[in-house]
């Protein structure tokens, strides 16, 4: 039984190993296939090779989801093939698709690489189409994405070739000198040889003696590398150099070498170009005329077939930039609005804080005033009142002093002073602003009533004062105290009525007496200046209505 179990586990393990090994091998085969066809495109000798690679990469694209970055990888492979075949329209459309969807690459390095590569390939297409301006523009855009010296050298070489095509050798030389200065950073001998060869050709066309030296440097390096395509270029440019310098024998020699090398390269385009070179160097005028006519027809055909997809891309890029600019304007306006809004909020908060701080300071001041009042009250009661009371007792229990008329007068005066001191003390003593406030207030009012002055008020409950703050209660108490004191001193009223009512969210207190009244403008001089100050502290209002011999009316209103 144990043996069977062990055998079963071994079998399961074997199946798993086989599965993962198969998966790994399959993945490796896939990678090898991609590499194989990429190399086939790079070194293709026949159209058939390119078609096979084209079919392979298109199948890869069809088997991948549209938003997968691998679609862009393989579309670039297909674009390279279509360009080699001469199908510029399809190649250009594929490259524009890559540029439109470049954001699918998560890595910024990959985005820059495929933008650069797409611009280079598009520049090559427009070079073939004889569109110098567009080709130069695309190479310049590619140059902006170049991260290493080799990339810059490749692009500058390509750019110099478009100038060479249009016989602008000074511009060609300028770009090649920039590339030449980058050679110390290069290890790629093929690109170094290209710079030597192209710079030598530019020098040659500009009639500079070092032209031949650089052409031969490029040739020697390519011979060491056995770079057949590079050797074809060296032979061709040496043939043109010798032709320009009237050395026909060497010109024909290198033209023939170029033709023979085109056979080794085994690519139709190279053989066609080599034959054209031989025809150009021949003495048959009809052959030369045929070549010029054939080149013209090819150029016209190519231009007619091209639909300029890159212009559509540039237009979409321009529209995108316009939209981005508009979006930035909207964002900037919103940002300004937000800043204004935040500024407004900060201003409101600042004002609110200032008001709170001011009220806090005011409350603190009021509290300090009340504290001082209470301290004075205590001092008057404890020190002055006690001293007067002690003195009165001394005099009162001295019979000899009381028998004298002046002694009795002094005793009465001392009694009056004692009563005043007691009143001052009482005026600034603590007030019960809680449940006992109603009784505290009624006691105050009744204390001013006597045989000659009647005090009348309405019935008020404890609940009436629940919504009123302690500060407002104390201030109202002091105000009524001031009014009644003023009445006692100046009014000679026989009847005083005080009513307390609520109106909406206000407490309304009305005071009326039948005294002598006063001139309204002189009210503050009658000892009521403090009343107005206290009303301000309550954030309330007070209205005086009085005339001489018409009584005295006051209305107090404050928020409950």
C-alpha positions in Angstrom: 0.0 0.0 0.0 2.8 2.3 0.9 4.6 1.5 -2.3 1.5 2.3 -4.4 1.1 5.7 -2.6 4.8 6.5 -3.3 4.4 5.6 -6.9 1.3 7.8 -7.3 3.1 10.8 -5.7 6.1 10.3 -8.0 3.7 10.1 -11.0 2.0 13.4 -10.0 5.4 15.1 -9.5 6.6 13.9 -12.9 3.4 15.3 -14.6 4.0 18.7 -12.9 7.6 18.8 -13.9 6.7 17.9 -17.5 4.0 20.6 -17.6 6.3 23.4 -16.3 9.2 22.2 -18.5 6.8 22.2 -21.6 5.5 25.7 -20.7 9.1 27.0 -20.3 10.2 25.4 -23.5 7.2 26.8 -25.3 7.9 30.3 -24.0 11.5 30.0 -25.1 10.5 28.9 -28.5 8.1 31.9 -28.8 10.9 34.3 -27.8 13.4 32.5 -30.2 10.8 32.8 -33.0 10.4 36.6 -32.5 14.2 37.1 -32.4 14.6 34.9 -35.5 12.1 36.9 -37.6 13.4 40.2 -36.4 16.9 39.2 -37.5 15.4 38.0 -40.8 13.9 41.4 -41.4 17.2 43.1 -40.5 19.3 41.0 -42.8 16.7 40.1 -45.4 17.8 39.3 -48.9 14.5 38.5 -50.6 11.0 39.8 -50.6 9.8 36.3 -49.7 11.8 36.5 -46.4 10.0 39.8 -45.6 6.6 38.4 -46.4 7.2 35.4 -44.1 8.2 37.8 -41.3 5.2 40.0 -42.1 2.8 37.0 -41.8 4.4 35.9 -38.5 4.2 39.3 -36.8 0.7 40.0 -38.0 -0.5 36.7 -36.5 1.2 37.7 -33.3 -0.8 41.0 -33.3 -4.1 39.2 -34.0 -3.5 36.9 -31.0 -3.0 39.8 -28.5 -5.5 42.1 -26.9 -5.7 45.5 -28.5 -4.5 47.4 -25.4 -1.6 45.1 -24.7 1.8 46.9 -25.3 3.1 43.9 -27.2 0.7 45.0 -30.0 2.8 48.1 -30.4 6.1 46.1 -30.3 5.0 43.9 -33.2 3.3 46.8 -35.2 6.7 48.4 -35.2 8.2 45.2 -36.6 5.5 45.1 -39.3 6.1 48.8 -40.1 9.8 48.1 -40.7 8.9 45.3 -43.1 6.3 47.4 -45.0 8.9 50.2 -45.4 11.5 47.7 -46.8 8.9 46.3 -49.2 8.1 49.9 -50.3 4.6 50.0 -48.9 5.0 53.4 -47.4 1.3 54.0 -46.8 0.9 51.0 -44.5 4.2 51.5 -42.8 3.4 55.1 -42.0 -0.1 54.3 -40.8 1.3 51.7 -38.4 3.9 54.1 -37.1 1.3 56.8 -36.5 -0.8 54.3 -34.7 2.2 53.6 -32.4 2.7 57.3 -31.7 -1.1 57.8 -31.0 -1.1 54.9 -28.5 2.4 55.5 -27.0 1.0 55.9 -23.5 0.2 52.2 -23.4 3.9 51.7 -22.5 4.1 52.0 -18.7 7.8 52.6 -18.8 9.0 56.1 -19.8 12.1 54.5 -21.3 10.0 52.4 -23.6 7.9 55.4 -24.6 11.0 57.4 -25.5 12.5 54.4 -27.3 9.5 53.7 -29.6 8.9 57.4 -30.2 12.5 57.8 -31.3 12.4 54.7 -33.4 9.1 55.6 -35.0 10.3 59.1 -35.9 13.5 57.7 -37.4 11.6 55.2 -39.6 9.2 57.9 -40.6 12.1 60.2 -41.4 13.5 57.4 -43.6 10.1 57.0 -45.4 10.0 60.8 -46.1 13.6 60.7 -47.4 12.5 58.0 -49.9 9.6 60.3 -50.8 12.0 63.1 -51.5 10.3 65.3 -48.8 13.3 67.0 -47.3 11.6 69.3 -44.9 9.4 66.6 -43.3 12.2 64.2 -43.1 14.5 66.7 -41.4 11.7 67.6 -39.0 11.1 63.9 -38.1 14.9 63.3 -37.5 15.0 66.3 -35.3 12.1 65.0 -33.2 13.8 61.7 -33.0 17.0 63.4 -31.8 15.1 64.9 -28.9 14.3 61.4 -27.7 17.9 60.1 -28.1 19.3 59.0 -24.7 22.7 57.6 -25.7 25.5 58.7 -28.1 24.9 55.8 -30.5 21.2 56.9 -31.1 22.4 60.5 -31.7 25.0 59.3 -34.2 22.5 57.1 -36.1 20.0 60.0 -36.4 22.7 62.6 -37.4 24.0 60.2 -40.1 20.4 59.8 -41.5 19.9 63.5 -41.4 23.1 64.1 -43.2 22.0 61.7 -46.0 18.8 63.7 -46.7 21.0 66.9 -47.1 23.3 64.8 -49.4 20.3 63.8 -51.5 19.5 67.4 -52.1 23.2 68.3 -52.6 23.3 70.5 -49.5 26.7 69.3 -48.5 27.5 72.1 -46.0 24.5 71.1 -43.9 25.5 67.5 -44.3 29.0 68.2 -43.1 27.7 70.2 -40.1 25.6 67.2 -38.8 28.4 64.7 -39.5 30.9 66.8 -37.6 28.5 66.7 -34.6 28.4 62.9 -35.0 32.2 62.7 -35.4 32.7 64.4 -32.1 30.5 61.7 -30.4 32.7 58.8 -31.8 34.9 58.6 -28.6 31.7 57.5 -26.8 30.9 54.7 -29.4 32.0 51.1 -29.5 29.8 50.2 -32.5 32.4 50.0 -35.4 29.6 49.8 -38.1 28.3 53.3 -37.1 31.9 54.7 -36.8 32.6 53.5 -40.3 29.3 55.1 -41.5 30.5 58.5 -40.1 33.9 58.2 -41.7 32.4 57.3 -45.1 29.7 59.9 -45.1 31.9 62.7 -43.7 34.5 61.8 -46.4 31.9 62.0 -49.1 30.7 65.5 -47.8 34.4 66.7 -47.8 34.8 65.3 -51.3 31.8 67.2 -52.6 33.1 70.4 -50.9 36.5 69.8 -52.6 38.3 69.4 -49.3 41.5 67.3 -49.5 40.8 65.1 -46.5 37.7 63.7 -48.2 39.5 60.8 -49.7 41.3 60.1 -46.4 38.0 59.7 -44.6 36.5 57.6 -47.4 39.4 55.2 -47.2 39.2 55.1 -43.4 35.6 54.0 -43.7 36.4 51.4 -46.3 39.3 49.9 -44.2 37.1 49.5 -41.2 34.3 47.9 -43.2 36.7 45.5 -44.8 37.8 44.4 -41.3 34.2 44.0 -40.3 33.2 42.3 -43.6 30.2 44.6 -43.6 28.8 43.9 -47.1 26.2 46.6 -47.1 28.7 49.0 -45.7 31.3 48.0 -48.3 28.7 48.6 -51.1 28.2 52.2 -49.8 32.0 52.7 -49.6 32.6 51.5 -53.1 29.8 53.6 -54.5 30.9 56.8 -52.8 34.5 56.2 -53.8 33.3 55.7 -57.4 31.5 59.1 -57.3 34.5 60.7 -55.7 36.8 59.6 -58.5 34.2 60.5 -61.1 34.1 64.0 -59.7 37.9 64.3 -59.8 37.9 63.1 -63.4 39.7 59.8 -62.6 37.4 57.6 -64.8 39.3 54.4 -64.5 39.2 54.3 -60.7 35.6 55.5 -60.8 34.6 52.6 -63.1 36.7 50.2 -60.9 34.8 51.1 -57.8 31.5 51.2 -59.6 32.2 47.6 -60.7 33.2 46.6 -57.1 29.9 48.1 -55.9 28.0 46.1 -58.5 29.8 42.9 -57.5 29.1 43.6 -53.8 25.4 44.1 -54.6 25.3 40.5 -55.8 26.8 39.3 -52.5 24.2 41.4 -50.6 21.7 39.7 -52.9 19.0 42.3 -52.5 17.2 43.6 -55.6 17.3 47.2 -54.4 21.1 47.1 -54.1 21.5 45.5 -57.6 19.2 48.1 -59.1 21.1 50.9 -57.5 24.5 49.4 -58.6 23.2 49.0 -62.2 22.1 52.6 -62.1 25.6 53.6 -61.1 27.1 51.7 -63.9 24.7 53.3 -66.4 25.6 56.7 -65.0 29.3 56.0 -65.6 28.8 54.6 -69.1 29.1 56.6 -72.3 25.7 55.6 -73.7 23.5 58.6 -73.7 20.3 56.6 -74.2 21.0 54.5 -71.1 21.5 57.7 -69.1 18.3 59.2 -70.4 16.4 56.0 -69.5 17.8 56.1 -66.0 16.7 59.7 -65.4 13.3 59.0 -66.9 12.9 55.8 -64.7 13.9 57.7 -61.6 11.4 60.5 -62.3 8.5 58.0 -62.9 9.4 56.2 -59.7 9.4 59.4 -57.7 6.0 60.5 -59.1 4.5 57.1 -58.5 5.7 57.1 -54.9 4.4 60.6 -54.2 1.0 59.7 -55.7 0.7 56.6 -53.6 1.6 58.3 -50.3 -1.3 59.6 -48.3 0.8 61.5 -45.7 -0.5 59.8 -42.6 2.1 61.7 -40.5 0.4 65.0 -41.3 -2.8 63.6 -39.8 -0.8 62.6 -36.7 0.7 66.1 -36.6 -2.7 67.6 -36.9 -4.0 65.4 -34.1 -1.0 66.3 -32.0 -1.7 70.0 -32.7 -5.3 69.6 -31.7 -4.2 67.7 -28.6 -1.9 70.6 -27.7 -4.7 73.1 -28.3 -7.0 71.0 -26.1 -4.3 70.8 -23.4 -3.8 74.5 -23.6 -7.5 75.1 -23.2 -7.6 72.6 -20.4 -4.7 74.4 -18.7 -6.6 77.7 -19.0 -9.6 76.1 -17.4 -7.5 74.6 -14.7 -5.8 78.0 -14.2 -9.1 79.8 -13.9 -10.4 77.2 -11.5 -7.2 77.5 -9.5 -7.6 81.3 -9.4 -11.2 80.8 -8.3 -10.2 78.4 -5.6 -7.5 80.8 -4.4 -10.1 83.6 -4.3 -12.5 81.3 -2.5 -9.8 80.3 0.0 -8.8 83.9 0.4 -12.4 84.8 1.2 -12.7 82.0 3.7 -9.5 83.0 5.3 -10.7 86.7 5.4 -14.0 85.6 7.0 -12.2 83.4 9.5 -9.8 86.3 10.3 -12.7 88.7 10.8 -14.6 86.1 12.9 -11.4 85.5 15.0 -10.9 89.2 15.5 -14.6 89.6 16.6 -14.3 86.7 19.0 -11.0 88.0 20.3 -12.5 91.5 20.7 -15.5 90.0 22.6 -13.2 87.9 24.7 -11.1 91.0 25.5 -14.3 92.9 26.3 -15.6 90.1 28.5 -12.2 90.0 30.2 -12.4 93.7 30.8 -15.9 93.5 32.2 -14.8 90.6 34.5 -11.9 92.8 35.7 -14.3 95.7 36.3 -16.6 93.5 38.2 -13.8 92.0 40.2 -12.5 95.5 41.0 -16.1 96.6 42.0 -16.4 93.6 44.3 -13.0 94.2 45.8 -14.0 97.9 46.5 -17.3 96.8 47.9 -15.6 94.4 50.3 -13.0 97.0 51.2 -15.7 99.6 51.9 -17.7 97.0 54.0 -14.9 95.5 55.8 -12.7 98.5 56.5 -14.7 101.8 56.2 -18.0 100.4 57.3 -16.6 98.6 60.3 -14.5 101.6 61.4 -17.6 103.9 61.2 -19.7 101.4 63.1 -17.0 101.1 65.8 -16.9 104.8 66.1 -20.6 105.1 66.4 -20.7 102.5 69.2 -18.0 104.4 71.1 -20.0 107.7 70.8 -23.4 106.0 71.5 -22.2 104.5 74.8 -20.7 107.8 75.9 -23.6 109.5 77.7 -21.7 112.7 78.3 -21.0 113.2 74.6 -24.6 112.5 73.6 -26.0 115.2 76.1 -24.3 117.8 73.9 -26.2 119.1 70.8 -23.1 118.8 68.6 -22.5 115.3 69.8 -25.9 114.1 68.7 -25.4 115.8 65.3 -22.1 114.0 64.8 -23.7 110.7 65.6 -26.5 111.3 63.0 -23.9 112.3 60.4 -21.9 109.2 61.1 -25.1 107.1 60.8 -25.7 108.6 57.3 -22.2 107.9 56.3 -22.5 104.3 57.5 -25.7 103.9 55.5 -24.0 105.3 52.3 -21.0 103.0 52.8 -23.4 100.0 53.3 -25.3 101.0 50.1 -22.0 101.3 48.1 -21.0 97.9 49.4 -24.4 96.4 48.6 -24.3 98.0 45.1 -21.2 95.9 44.1 -21.8 92.7 46.0 -22.2 89.4 44.2 -25.5 88.9 42.5 -27.2 85.5 42.2 -27.6 85.0 38.5 -29.0 81.5 38.8 -32.4 80.3 40.1 -32.5 83.0 42.7 -32.1 85.8 40.2 -35.9 86.5 40.2 -36.0 87.1 43.9 -32.7 89.0 43.8 -34.2 91.4 41.3 -37.5 91.8 43.2 -35.7 92.5 46.4 -33.7 95.2 44.7 -36.9 96.9 43.4 -38.7 96.6 46.7 -35.7 98.0 48.6 -36.4 101.4 47.0 -40.1 101.5 48.1 -41.2 103.2 51.2 -44.2 105.3 52.6 -43.7 108.0 50.0 -42.7 105.9 47.0 -44.7 102.9 45.7 -43.0 100.3 43.5 -45.1 98.3 41.1 -44.0 95.3 38.9 -45.5 92.4 37.0 -45.3 88.8 38.1 -42.3 87.0 36.5 -41.3 83.4 36.8 -37.9 81.7 37.2 -38.3 80.2 33.7 -38.5 83.7 32.2 -34.8 84.3 32.9 -33.5 80.8 31.8 -32.4 82.0 28.3 -30.6 85.1 29.6 -26.8 85.0 30.1 -25.4 85.6 33.5 -23.6 88.7 32.2 -26.8 90.2 30.9 -28.6 89.4 34.2 -25.9 91.2 36.2 -25.8 94.2 33.8 -29.7 94.5 33.9 -29.6 94.4 37.7 -27.0 97.2 37.8 -28.9 99.3 35.3 -32.2 99.1 37.3 -30.1 99.9 40.4 -28.8 103.0 38.7 -32.3 104.0 37.5 -33.8 103.6 41.0 -30.9 105.4 42.6 -31.3 108.3 40.2 -35.0 108.3 40.9 -34.4 108.6 44.7 -31.9 111.4 44.2 -33.5 113.5 41.6 -37.0 112.4 40.6 -39.1 112.7 43.8 -41.5 110.2 42.2 -44.3 108.7 44.3 -45.0 105.9 41.8 -42.6 103.7 39.8 -43.7 100.8 37.5 -41.3 98.2 36.0 -42.5 95.6 33.6 -40.6 92.6 32.1 -41.9 91.0 28.8 -40.6 88.9 25.9 -41.0 90.0 22.3 -39.8 87.4 19.8 -36.2 86.8 20.9 -35.8 90.0 22.9 -36.3 90.8 26.6 -38.1 94.2 26.9 -37.9 96.1 30.2 -40.0 99.2 30.7 -39.4 101.7 33.5 -41.9 104.5 34.2 -42.1 107.0 37.1 -44.2 110.1 37.8 -41.3 112.2 39.0 -40.0 115.6 37.9 -38.5 114.2 34.7 -35.4 115.8 33.0 -34.1 117.4 29.8 -33.1 114.5 27.5 -29.8 116.0 26.6 -28.8 116.2 30.3 -29.6 112.6 31.2 -26.0 111.4 31.2 -25.2 114.2 33.7 -27.8 112.8 36.1 -25.6 109.8 36.9 -26.9 107.6 34.1 -23.7 107.5 32.0 -22.9 104.0 33.4 -26.3 102.8 32.3 -25.4 103.5 28.6 -22.1 101.7 29.0 -23.7 98.7 30.5 -26.2 98.5 27.7 -23.4 98.5 25.2 -21.8 95.6 27.0 -25.1 93.7 26.7 -25.3 94.6 23.0 -28.8 96.0 23.8 -30.5 99.3 23.3 -32.0 101.8 25.7 -34.4 104.6 25.0 -35.1 107.6 27.3 -38.4 109.5 27.0 -38.6 112.4 29.4 -39.4 116.1 29.7 -39.4 118.4 32.8 -42.4 117.7 35.1 -43.6 114.9 32.8 -42.1 111.9 34.5 -39.3 109.6 33.3 -39.7 106.7 30.9 -37.1 104.1 29.9 -37.2 101.1 27.5 -34.5 98.5 27.6 -34.2 95.9 24.9 -31.6 93.1 24.6 -31.4 89.6 23.1 -32.5 86.8 25.5 
